[in-house]
């Protein structure tokens, strides 16, 4: 069954201390070719019927994201795509 995926990220102009902490730790793991890291959230919504992108956008705008400091994208994915994203 298709799902709606909402990806929420801090706006580019907002400082991301969690991402900076990860980026700063990477050299200790021997990774030196990463310029920056930004941390976000992925939310999967499963509707009882057909996926409703307009309803998902409304949910994201009112509940899942803070529009003052975060941007979000909404898309429909097949069930096999969501399983692969968790690996």
Secondary structure, 3 states (H helix, E strand, C coil): CCEEEEEEEECCCCCCHHHHHHHHHHHHHCCCCCCCCCCEEEEEECCCCCCCHHHHHHHHHHHHCCCCCEEEEEEEECHHHHHHHCC
